[in-house]
Amino acid sequence: MLSYVANPFETEPDATQAAREFVADEAASDDPDWQACLDELPGQLGYERSMVHRLAEDGASTPAEFRHALEAVPWNLQRLFVNAAQSYVFNRILSERLRRGLPFDRPVDGDVCCFVDSDAPDALSAPDTDRLQRVSGSRVDVMERHCARGRAFVTAPLIGTDTELADGEPGEIEREILADDGLAPGDFDLPGEFASSGTRRAILVRTELEVDPFEPTFAFALPSGSYATALLREYLKSDPLAL
Protein backbone atom coordinates (compact mmCIF):
# COMPACT_ATOMS: atom_id res chain seq x y z
CA MET A 1 0.00 0.00 0.00
CA LEU A 2 2.82 2.40 0.90
CA SER A 3 4.59 1.54 -2.36
CA TYR A 4 1.59 3.00 -4.17
CA VAL A 5 0.97 6.01 -1.93
CA ALA A 6 4.38 7.04 -0.63
CA ASN A 7 6.69 6.77 -3.65
CA PRO A 8 7.31 10.13 -5.37
CA PHE A 9 7.74 9.96 -9.13
CA GLU A 10 9.97 12.49 -10.86
CA THR A 11 7.43 13.39 -13.55
CA GLU A 12 4.79 14.36 -10.97
CA PRO A 13 4.22 17.98 -9.88
CA ASP A 14 6.44 19.15 -7.03
CA ALA A 15 3.48 19.41 -4.66
CA THR A 16 2.50 15.80 -5.34
CA GLN A 17 6.04 14.58 -4.78
CA ALA A 18 6.22 16.53 -1.52
CA ALA A 19 2.93 15.01 -0.35
CA ARG A 20 4.15 11.48 -1.05
CA GLU A 21 7.40 12.21 0.79
CA PHE A 22 5.37 13.48 3.74
CA VAL A 23 3.42 10.20 3.84
CA ALA A 24 6.66 8.20 3.62
CA ASP A 25 8.17 10.13 6.54
CA GLU A 26 5.03 9.72 8.66
CA ALA A 27 4.82 6.00 7.89
CA ALA A 28 8.42 5.57 9.07
CA SER A 29 7.78 7.41 12.33
CA ASP A 30 6.91 5.78 15.65
CA ASP A 31 3.40 7.26 15.68
CA PRO A 32 2.19 8.05 12.13
CA ASP A 33 -0.46 10.74 11.83
CA TRP A 34 -2.60 9.34 9.03
CA GLN A 35 -5.09 12.19 9.22
CA ALA A 36 -2.24 14.63 8.59
CA CYS A 37 -1.23 12.47 5.62
CA LEU A 38 -4.77 12.63 4.29
CA ASP A 39 -4.80 16.42 4.66
CA GLU A 40 -1.48 16.64 2.80
CA LEU A 41 -2.47 14.56 -0.23
CA PRO A 42 -3.91 16.66 -3.10
CA GLY A 43 -7.47 16.03 -4.22
CA GLN A 44 -6.52 14.56 -7.59
CA LEU A 45 -4.91 11.58 -5.87
CA GLY A 46 -8.28 9.98 -5.28
CA TYR A 47 -7.12 6.38 -4.87
CA GLU A 48 -4.29 7.34 -2.53
CA ARG A 49 -6.65 9.44 -0.43
CA SER A 50 -9.15 6.57 -0.21
CA MET A 51 -6.45 4.25 1.14
CA VAL A 52 -5.09 6.72 3.67
CA HIS A 53 -8.63 7.61 4.77
CA ARG A 54 -9.18 3.98 5.77
CA LEU A 55 -5.93 3.98 7.76
CA ALA A 56 -6.96 7.17 9.53
CA GLU A 57 -10.46 5.88 10.29
CA ASP A 58 -9.94 2.16 10.88
CA GLY A 59 -6.37 1.84 12.13
CA ALA A 60 -3.00 0.89 10.69
CA SER A 61 -1.38 -1.48 13.15
CA THR A 62 -1.79 -4.86 11.42
CA PRO A 63 -1.24 -6.28 7.91
CA ALA A 64 -4.99 -6.91 7.70
CA GLU A 65 -5.68 -3.20 8.22
CA PHE A 66 -3.26 -2.25 5.45
CA ARG A 67 -4.92 -4.80 3.17
CA HIS A 68 -8.26 -3.23 4.11
CA ALA A 69 -6.81 0.09 2.96
CA LEU A 70 -5.74 -1.43 -0.36
CA GLU A 71 -9.27 -2.71 -0.85
CA ALA A 72 -10.48 0.90 -0.98
CA VAL A 73 -9.55 1.01 -4.67
CA PRO A 74 -11.63 -0.60 -7.46
CA TRP A 75 -11.35 -4.35 -7.96
CA ASN A 76 -9.59 -4.01 -11.31
CA LEU A 77 -6.83 -1.94 -9.72
CA GLN A 78 -6.50 -4.53 -6.95
CA ARG A 79 -5.96 -7.14 -9.67
CA LEU A 80 -3.42 -4.86 -11.32
CA PHE A 81 -1.30 -4.85 -8.16
CA VAL A 82 -1.10 -8.65 -8.32
CA ASN A 83 -0.47 -8.66 -12.07
CA ALA A 84 2.35 -6.14 -11.63
CA ALA A 85 4.07 -8.39 -9.08
CA GLN A 86 3.69 -11.40 -11.38
CA SER A 87 5.04 -9.47 -14.37
CA TYR A 88 8.00 -8.21 -12.34
CA VAL A 89 9.02 -11.79 -11.48
CA PHE A 90 8.37 -12.92 -15.08
CA ASN A 91 10.65 -10.18 -16.44
CA ARG A 92 13.40 -11.02 -13.96
CA ILE A 93 13.24 -14.67 -15.06
CA LEU A 94 13.58 -13.63 -18.70
CA SER A 95 16.49 -11.31 -17.90
CA GLU A 96 18.35 -14.13 -16.16
CA ARG A 97 17.60 -16.51 -19.02
CA LEU A 98 19.06 -13.94 -21.42
CA ARG A 99 22.10 -13.40 -19.18
CA ARG A 100 22.81 -17.14 -19.17
CA GLY A 101 22.53 -17.36 -22.94
CA LEU A 102 19.48 -19.63 -23.03
CA PRO A 103 17.40 -19.25 -26.21
CA PHE A 104 13.96 -17.67 -26.33
CA ASP A 105 12.90 -19.11 -29.69
CA ARG A 106 13.47 -22.78 -28.87
CA PRO A 107 13.38 -24.94 -25.73
CA VAL A 108 16.17 -26.50 -23.72
CA ASP A 109 15.88 -29.52 -21.47
CA GLY A 110 13.48 -28.76 -18.62
CA ASP A 111 11.48 -26.04 -20.37
CA VAL A 112 7.69 -25.94 -20.43
CA CYS A 113 6.23 -25.13 -23.85
CA CYS A 114 2.72 -24.31 -24.98
CA PHE A 115 1.15 -24.87 -28.37
CA VAL A 116 -0.29 -22.28 -30.73
CA ASP A 117 -3.97 -21.43 -30.34
CA SER A 118 -5.67 -23.13 -33.28
CA ASP A 119 -8.77 -20.95 -32.82
CA ALA A 120 -6.91 -17.64 -33.14
CA PRO A 121 -7.44 -15.50 -36.27
CA ASP A 122 -5.19 -16.37 -39.22
CA ALA A 123 -3.16 -13.17 -38.86
CA LEU A 124 -2.44 -13.81 -35.18
CA SER A 125 0.09 -16.29 -33.79
CA ALA A 126 -1.34 -16.64 -30.30
CA PRO A 127 -0.10 -19.02 -27.58
CA ASP A 128 -2.58 -21.38 -25.93
CA THR A 129 -1.26 -21.65 -22.38
CA ASP A 130 -3.93 -24.21 -21.50
CA ARG A 131 -2.00 -26.70 -23.66
CA LEU A 132 1.37 -27.14 -21.96
CA GLN A 133 4.10 -29.66 -22.67
CA ARG A 134 7.02 -30.31 -20.34
CA VAL A 135 10.17 -30.80 -22.45
CA SER A 136 12.92 -33.28 -21.70
CA GLY A 137 15.03 -35.92 -23.42
CA SER A 138 13.94 -36.73 -26.95
CA ARG A 139 11.06 -34.25 -26.70
CA VAL A 140 13.53 -31.35 -26.89
CA ASP A 141 14.19 -31.93 -30.61
CA VAL A 142 10.49 -32.47 -31.32
CA MET A 143 9.42 -29.27 -29.58
CA GLU A 144 12.30 -27.36 -31.15
CA ARG A 145 10.86 -28.21 -34.58
CA HIS A 146 7.38 -27.15 -33.44
CA CYS A 147 8.77 -23.81 -32.24
CA ALA A 148 10.70 -23.27 -35.48
CA ARG A 149 7.48 -23.78 -37.46
CA GLY A 150 5.50 -21.40 -35.26
CA ARG A 151 3.45 -24.20 -33.72
CA ALA A 152 4.72 -23.83 -30.14
CA PHE A 153 6.30 -21.36 -27.72
CA VAL A 154 8.66 -21.56 -24.76
CA THR A 155 6.97 -20.27 -21.59
CA ALA A 156 7.85 -18.79 -18.20
CA PRO A 157 5.60 -18.51 -15.14
CA LEU A 158 3.23 -15.79 -14.06
CA ILE A 159 3.44 -17.11 -10.55
CA GLY A 160 0.33 -18.13 -8.62
CA THR A 161 -0.96 -20.86 -6.34
CA ASP A 162 -1.28 -23.47 -9.11
CA THR A 163 1.77 -22.56 -11.19
CA GLU A 164 4.02 -25.49 -12.08
CA LEU A 165 7.66 -24.53 -12.41
CA ALA A 166 10.01 -25.82 -15.09
CA ASP A 167 12.77 -28.40 -14.62
CA GLY A 168 16.47 -28.29 -15.48
CA GLU A 169 18.23 -24.95 -15.84
CA PRO A 170 15.01 -23.05 -16.69
CA GLY A 171 13.46 -24.33 -13.46
CA GLU A 172 16.61 -23.44 -11.56
CA ILE A 173 16.28 -19.85 -12.81
CA GLU A 174 12.61 -19.68 -11.84
CA ARG A 175 13.25 -20.98 -8.32
CA GLU A 176 16.27 -18.71 -7.78
CA ILE A 177 14.33 -15.59 -8.78
CA LEU A 178 11.37 -16.52 -6.58
CA ALA A 179 13.69 -17.16 -3.63
CA ASP A 180 15.49 -13.87 -4.22
CA ASP A 181 12.15 -12.02 -4.19
CA GLY A 182 10.98 -13.94 -1.13
CA LEU A 183 8.00 -15.41 -2.98
CA ALA A 184 6.39 -18.82 -3.30
CA PRO A 185 3.27 -19.97 -5.18
CA GLY A 186 1.36 -20.24 -1.91
CA ASP A 187 1.88 -16.53 -1.24
CA PHE A 188 -0.81 -15.80 -3.83
CA ASP A 189 -3.46 -17.62 -1.78
CA LEU A 190 -4.92 -14.30 -0.65
CA PRO A 191 -8.38 -12.90 0.07
CA GLY A 192 -10.60 -11.43 -2.61
CA GLU A 193 -9.11 -9.91 -5.74
CA PHE A 194 -5.55 -10.39 -4.52
CA ALA A 195 -5.70 -14.16 -5.06
CA SER A 196 -4.26 -15.66 -8.23
CA SER A 197 -3.88 -19.23 -9.43
CA GLY A 198 -1.21 -18.10 -11.91
CA THR A 199 -0.42 -19.36 -15.39
CA ARG A 200 2.48 -19.54 -17.81
CA ARG A 201 3.15 -17.07 -20.61
CA ALA A 202 5.05 -17.37 -23.88
CA ILE A 203 8.43 -15.63 -23.70
CA LEU A 204 8.58 -14.86 -27.42
CA VAL A 205 5.82 -13.29 -29.51
CA ARG A 206 5.69 -13.54 -33.29
CA THR A 207 3.97 -10.98 -35.47
CA GLU A 208 3.95 -9.80 -39.06
CA LEU A 209 4.91 -6.13 -39.07
CA GLU A 210 4.02 -3.76 -41.89
CA VAL A 211 5.76 -0.38 -41.98
CA ASP A 212 4.59 2.32 -44.37
CA PRO A 213 7.73 4.07 -45.69
CA PHE A 214 5.75 7.20 -46.59
CA GLU A 215 3.61 7.52 -43.46
CA PRO A 216 4.73 7.12 -39.82
CA THR A 217 2.45 4.11 -39.33
CA PHE A 218 2.96 0.52 -38.20
CA ALA A 219 0.45 -2.30 -38.67
CA PHE A 220 0.63 -5.50 -36.64
CA ALA A 221 -1.41 -7.85 -34.45
CA LEU A 222 -0.48 -9.03 -30.96
CA PRO A 223 -2.04 -11.64 -28.67
CA SER A 224 -3.59 -10.76 -25.32
CA GLY A 225 -0.99 -9.82 -22.73
CA SER A 226 1.43 -8.29 -25.24
CA TYR A 227 1.91 -4.55 -25.56
CA ALA A 228 2.28 -2.43 -28.67
CA THR A 229 4.46 0.04 -26.75
CA ALA A 230 7.04 -2.71 -26.11
CA LEU A 231 7.26 -3.51 -29.82
CA LEU A 232 7.39 0.14 -30.92
CA ARG A 233 10.11 0.88 -28.38
CA GLU A 234 12.44 -1.45 -30.31
CA TYR A 235 11.97 0.67 -33.43
CA LEU A 236 11.74 4.13 -31.94
CA LYS A 237 14.45 3.59 -29.29
CA SER A 238 12.56 5.94 -26.99
CA ASP A 239 11.89 5.94 -23.29
CA PRO A 240 8.48 4.25 -22.76
CA LEU A 241 7.25 7.42 -21.02
CA ALA A 242 7.85 9.34 -24.25
CA LEU A 243 5.71 7.02 -26.39
N, C-alpha and C positions, 0 to 999 in steps of 0.2 A: 504494500500500500504506500509506504514512504518512498519507494522507488518511483512511483507514479507522481506523487504530490511534491516531494521535496528535492527533486533533481532539476536545477536550473539548466536551461538549454540556451546556447549562445545566440541563437537566432530570435529568441523571445525579447520583448521589450524589457528595458532595464527594471521597470517597476515589477514586472512579473518575476524576473530572476531574483530580485531582492525579496519578494514575498516567499518564494520557494526556499531561499537561503534562511529566512526567518523560521520557517517550519522545520527545516533541518536542524537548526540550532536548538529550537525548543524541544524537538524529539530527542535530542542527545542530552538534554538537561535532566537533573534528578527529579524535577517536578514540572513536566510540560504543561503549558497553559494553552489548551487546545482552543479555547474560546478566543484568545488573542490571535492564534493562528488563523482562525476563521475570519476574524476582523481584518486581518492583514491581506488575505487572498482577494484579488480583484474579482469583480462580478462575472467576468467572462470565463473564469475557470469554474464552470458549473459543476463538473464531475468532481474536481478536487474539493470544492466547497461542500458537496454532498457527503463525501467521505469524512472530512474533518468535522462536519456538523455531528455525525454519528459518534465520533470519538468524544466530542465535547458533551454530548447529551447522555451517551450510554456507557462511557468509560473506555479506557485504553490500557488496561493492565494485563490482559491475557491475549494469546493468539486468536482465540475465538472472537474477541471484541474487534480485533483488527480485521478479521475475515468479515465480520458483520459490517464494518465500514466499507470494505471492498464491494460488498453486495449492494451498496447504495447506487452503483452505476447500472446501466441496462445490461440485460443478460448477454447480449452479443459482445459487449465490451469485456464482460467477465470471461467469455470464451476466448476473446482475443488475447487476454493475459496468458492463458494456458497455451494457446497456439504459438505465442511469441517465445515462451520458454522451450517448447518442443522444437521450434525452428532454430533457435540458438544452438541447441545441442546437435541438431541435424547438420547445421553449417560447420560446427566444430569437427564433427566426424568427417565431413567431406574435406575440410582443410588438412586434417591429419592424413587422410588417404592420399591426397595430392602430395603432401610433404614426403610420404614414404614411397611415392612413385607407383602406386597401384592404379590400374586403368579405371576409367569411368565408363568406357564404351564396351567393355567386355568383362566377364566375371573371372575371379580367381577362386581357388579352392576355399570353400567356406562361405562364399557369398550367398545371398538370397536374391533371386531374380523374380520378376513378375512378367507376365505375358502381355502382349498388346491387347487393347480392348477391341474385340471384333465388331462391337456395335457402334463404335465411334464413326463420325462422318469420314468420308474418303480422304478429305484434305487434312485430317487430324490424326497424328500418331499419338494416341493416348494410352498410358499404362493402365492396366487393370490390376490393382493391388489386392483384389480378392483372389487372384490366381497366382499364388506364390510357389516357387520351386527352390528348395535348398540345393546348392550346387556342391558336389564333391566327386572326386575320382573321375570316372569316365564321363560323368555328366558335364564336366567343365567344358570339354570340346564341343559337346552337343549344344549347350547353352551359348557358347561363344558364337557358333554358327547362327543360332536364332537371333542373337543380338546384332550380328553383322548384317542380317537381312531385315532388321527392323521389326522383328517379331517378339522381342523380349527386351527387358531393361534390367540393369543392376539396381538394387534398392538399398536404402539406408533407413533406419528407424525414425519415425516421429513417436517418441517414447510415450507409453501409456501402460495401463495395468495389464493388458493382454499382449503387449508387444513381444514377439520372439526375436531374440538377437541372433546375429550370424555366428558362424563358426570360424575356425582358422584365424588368419591375420585380420580379416575384416571384423570378426567378432571381438578380437583382442582390442582393436581400435575403439569399437563401440563401448566395451566395458571400461576401458581406461578413461574415456571422456566422461562417461556417467559417474565414475568414481571421483574424478577430478572435480566435477560439479556437485558432488554430494547428492546424487539422485539415484533412484531405483524405480523400476516400474510401479511398485506398490505405492510410491509417493503420490501417484495420480489418482489414488482411491480417495477422493475428496467429496465434500458435500456439494450438492447442486450443480451449477454450471461449471465448477472448477474440476469436475471429474472428467477423465478421458481414458478410453480403452486403448488409444493409440492405433497406429497403423505403420505401414512402410511406404516410402515414396521413392520413385525413380530418381536416380542421381544425374541422369542425362536426359535432356529433352530434345527431340528432333522436330524441326519445322522447315517448311519451304519458305524462303524469304524472297520477296520481290521488292526491288528498290527502283523507283522511278528516277532516272538520271536527270530529268528536267524539272521535277518537282520534289520538294523535300518530304517525300512520303515513303513509308514502309508498309508492306502488306504481308501479314503472316497470321497463323492460327496457333494457339497454345492451349494445352489441356488445363483443366482446373488445378489450381495450386501453383501455377507458373505465372510470372509477372512480366508484362511487356517492358516495364522500366529496366528490368535486369538485362533483357536482350538488347534494348536500345543503348544502354550504358556501354556495351562492348563496341558499339559503332561510334557513338558520340564522344566517348572517353570523358564524360562529365561526371561531376559529383551528383549522386542521386537527388540531392536537394535542389539541384539546378534544373532537373528535368521537368 
